[in-house]
Amino acid sequence: MKKFVKSLAVVLVAISTVGCCSEKQCGETCSKEEAVYEVIMTRRSIRDYKEEPVCREQMAKILEAGIYAPSAINMQPWAVRVVDNKEFIDGVTAIAVASNPKIAEQSGFRNLFRNAPTVAFIACPEESYSGEYDCGLLSQNMMLSAWSMGIGSCCLGSVVPVMNMEEAKPYMERLQLPEGYKLLVGIAFGYPAQDAPAAPERDASKAFYVE
Ligand SMILES: Cc1cc2nc3c(=O)[nH]c(=O)nc-3n(C[C@H](O)[C@H](O)[C@H](O)COP(=O)(O)O)c2cc1C
């Protein structure tokens, strides 16, 4: 009996960890599959946030999801730095606004990071086999896991030239990126202060079978 209970436990753990859809036929769905699909399909770039930073416990889970992304030969060619310090965010914003005052004219403008209170800076080695690709996978893992917790996000390529400005050097230094790393994107994170917008149209013709 003890042996049977032990084997049953092993099977249940295997089903729950390996993937609940392993026994399903093509065309059938299961709850895990539906949950993942729902998160992927409803995630949108959020461009307005509440002022409260993302709780660090939730952010730890988001970071863990990020670093569990695949990477070529498991090189993990990334450096992720999370900032939820208003002084840092406002300081970088001031530099951006000084160089282009127009950005502050947007209604409700609070900061350069789409008003987000928490920003993750993603960097990879300048010379790397697949650093940018791997960081993309890490970033998407972070954004999807955030969305599954009701936390919005927006990938921000536009913050990179600002962070690379001479005036922003002290902020770049505070990120303590490893030698030879370049900043790829900032990712805004926060509790949404807007409803998720409609999905911008996707072009399904870009992906097809080749017979
Ligand atoms: C590498 C990258 C850079 C981006 N940079 C910006 C940006 O600077 N500002 C912005 O508002 N959105 C930015 N986005 C978000 C895209 O505009 C957005 O993902 C796209 O329009 C599709 O919308 P969705 O994310 O809601 O599906 C960026 C997205 C990626 C992947």
The ligand as a MOL file (V3000), in Angstrom:
LIG
                    3D

  0  0  0     0  0            999 V3000
M  V30 BEGIN CTAB
M  V30 COUNTS 31 33 0 0 0
M  V30 BEGIN ATOM
M  V30 1 C 12.2840 45.9510 -28.4480 0
M  V30 2 C 11.0190 46.7580 -28.1990 0
M  V30 3 C 11.1010 48.1160 -28.0000 0
M  V30 4 C 9.9430 48.8580 -27.7210 0
M  V30 5 N 10.0590 50.1990 -27.4520 0
M  V30 6 C 8.9600 50.8950 -27.0980 0
M  V30 7 C 9.0860 52.2680 -26.7110 0
M  V30 8 O 10.1500 52.8350 -26.7060 0
M  V30 9 N 7.9590 52.9250 -26.3490 0
M  V30 10 C 6.7260 52.3020 -26.3140 0
M  V30 11 O 5.7450 52.9370 -25.9460 0
M  V30 12 N 6.5780 50.9940 -26.6780 0
M  V30 13 C 7.6640 50.2850 -27.0500 0
M  V30 14 N 7.5540 48.9540 -27.3890 0
M  V30 15 C 6.2340 48.2890 -27.3280 0
M  V30 16 C 5.6550 48.0360 -28.7220 0
M  V30 17 O 5.2360 49.2530 -29.2880 0
M  V30 18 C 4.4780 47.0430 -28.5950 0
M  V30 19 O 4.9640 45.8300 -28.0770 0
M  V30 20 C 3.7840 46.7750 -29.9330 0
M  V30 21 O 3.1590 47.9240 -30.4170 0
M  V30 22 C 2.7230 45.6660 -29.8200 0
M  V30 23 O 1.7710 45.9930 -28.8210 0
M  V30 24 P 1.4900 45.0300 -27.5770 0
M  V30 25 O 2.7750 44.9130 -26.7900 0
M  V30 26 O 0.3970 45.7080 -26.7970 0
M  V30 27 O 1.0560 43.7070 -28.1030 0
M  V30 28 C 8.6820 48.2060 -27.6870 0
M  V30 29 C 8.6160 46.8180 -27.9060 0
M  V30 30 C 9.7580 46.0990 -28.1430 0
M  V30 31 C 9.6640 44.6030 -28.3360 0
M  V30 END ATOM
M  V30 BEGIN BOND
M  V30 1 1 1 2
M  V30 2 1 2 3
M  V30 3 2 2 30
M  V30 4 2 3 4
M  V30 5 1 4 5
M  V30 6 1 4 28
M  V30 7 2 5 6
M  V30 8 1 6 7
M  V30 9 1 6 13
M  V30 10 2 7 8
M  V30 11 1 7 9
M  V30 12 1 9 10
M  V30 13 2 10 11
M  V30 14 1 10 12
M  V30 15 2 12 13
M  V30 16 1 13 14
M  V30 17 1 14 15
M  V30 18 1 14 28
M  V30 19 1 15 16
M  V30 20 1 16 17
M  V30 21 1 16 18
M  V30 22 1 18 19
M  V30 23 1 18 20
M  V30 24 1 20 21
M  V30 25 1 20 22
M  V30 26 1 22 23
M  V30 27 1 23 24
M  V30 28 2 24 25
M  V30 29 1 24 26
M  V30 30 1 24 27
M  V30 31 2 28 29
M  V30 32 1 29 30
M  V30 33 1 30 31
M  V30 END BOND
M  V30 END CTAB
M  END
